[in-house]
Amino acid sequence: MNDEEFKGIQYIIESSHSVLWLTEGSYITGGKPECGMMPGLARTIMAEQPALKLYTMDFSMGSFETNSDGIVKLIFEQILHMLSAHELPDDFDDYHLAEMNGIIHVSRIIPDPKANIEFTQSVNRDKDMARFDAMPMVMRMEQVGMLDSIYFMEDTNHYNSLAPGYVEVKVKAAGMNAKVGHLLK
């Protein structure tokens, strides 16, 4: 993708209320894995822009050649569904669809409470969350990218004087995305 194409996609995303993104990559069978990035990207974009409804619809490789009339019908049905989205319940989240052999499948991530509990218990929980006002603290992450591995510990360097040429920076504000917001809840 070149810069002009990327700016075009940005414009579409920033100026639209609803978008239907079509791919022919076989999400279900993995025919073109590079096309499988779109549902994840769509979830990220919708987290950053909650007013946008970004639907993805993937078709099996060769579907257009073997069943073009049926595929066009499926696309129009999805467009009509998008247009009536204001009537859908607030917790509706079937935004990612995949076609295989003319049948539409809903691509959902469903939480597994048992697996979540097992994972949470497996994370090292020995590190106590000390009171923040008790002592200077430093935040650490045991495994990069794993929010459950974040912990705080005493900042042993806090009272040391700064080395020549160094400055101390006091953070007054920091940017926050949706993921950080959920973490802080």
N, C-alpha and C positions, 0 to 999 in steps of 0.2 A: 504494500500500500504506500503510495507516495503522499507527500504533504498535502497536495490539493484534494485527494480523495479523503484523507483524514479530516481535513477542515470541512468537507462536504458532509461527512458523517456527524461531526460535531454540530453543524448547523441543523441537521435533521433532528438530532436528539434534543438540542436546546430550544427548538421552535415548535416541537410537536407535543400533543397531548397523548397520543397513542401511536405506536409504531409496530408494524408486523414485519419481522425480519425473517426472510425465507432463505433456507440453505438446502443444498442437495449433498448431504454428507454422510447419511446413514448413521445418526447418533446411536441407534440401537445396535447395529452390527459393527460399527466402527470403521466403515469404509473409507472415510476421509476424516481422520481425527482432528485435523486443523479446523474443520467446521464445527467441531464439538465445543469449541471455546466460547461460542456465542451465549449459551444459557448462563454461564458463570459471569461473563461480562455484563449481560443484561441484568442479572441480580445486583451486581455492583453498581451499575448505573442507576437502577431504581432505588437503591439504598441512598445514593447521593442526591437523587432527584425524585422524591416520593410522589410528586404529582404526575410523573411520566409513567405510562403503562407500556412496557416494552415486551411484546409477545414475540416468541420465536417459534418457527414451524420448520421442521426438518423433513426432508423427503428422502426415501430410499434412492440409492444410485439407480438411474435408468427409469425412475417412475414417470418422468415427463414424456419419455419416448414411448413407453408401453401403455400409459393410461392418461394421456394429456387432458381429456375431457373430465375424468374423475378428479384429477388433481386440481384443475381450475375450479371445479365445484367445491372441493374441500377448502380452497383458499377463500372463495367468496363466503362460504359458511363461517369461516374464522373472522373475516372482516365484519360480517353482520354481528357476530358475537361481540367483537370489539366495540362496535357502534352502540350496542345495548349495554355496555359495561356499567353505565351509571345505575342500572337496576340490580347489579350483582351485590351480594353481601360484602361487608367490609373485610372479612377474613378470606375472601376468594383469592387464591394464588396459583391457579392453573394457567400460568403464562407461557409454559414451555411444552410444546407439542412435538411429537415425532410420528411420521407416517411410515408404515411398513405394510406392504401388500394391500394398500388401499384402506387400511384401518388406522385411525388416529389413536395414538397412545399419549397419555399424560405423563410428562417427565417430572416426577415429584421426588423431593427429598423428605422422607418421613423420619422424625426422630425415633430412636430406639432407646427408651428410658433405661432398660437394663444395661445396655452397652454404655450409655452415658454415665450411669452410676459406677460401673466397673472401671471406666476410664478415670473418672474423678477420684476414685479411691486409690487408683494406681499411681497417681501423681504424688510426689513427695510432699506430705503435709506437715513435716516436722518444723517447718519455718513458721514461727508464730508471728502474727501481725501485731507488732508492738504499737502502743499508742503513739500517734504521730507527734504529739506535743511533748513527749517525754524526752526525746533525744534527737539529734540530727540523724536522718535516715537516708539511705540510698536505695533506689529500686534496681533490682536485678531480674534477669529472665534466664531460667535454667536452660530452656530450649528455645531458640529464636523462632518466633511465629506461634508459639504455643502459649496462649493467654493464661491457661491454667498453671503455667510454670512461673508466673510473676510472683516475686516475693520482695519483702523489704528487710533490710538489715541496717545495723548501726553504721553510720558513716564515720569511720575511724580517722579519716583525713580532714574532717571538718575544722578542727581546731588548729591544724598545722598552718604555719604561715606560708604564703604563696612564694614560689620560686621566682627569682628575678625574670622579668619579661612576661609573666603570666598575669591574667586579670580574672577577677571573680565576676560572674554574671548572675544576676538574680532574675529569674524568669517571673514575669508578672502576668503573662497570658500565653496560651499555647493553642494551636489549632486542633480541632477535634473532628473526627469523622464518625459515621454511624456506629461502627464497630467499637470505638472507644467509648462512645456514649452508652452503649449497652453494657460494656464492661463496668462502667462506673455505677450503674444501677445496682 
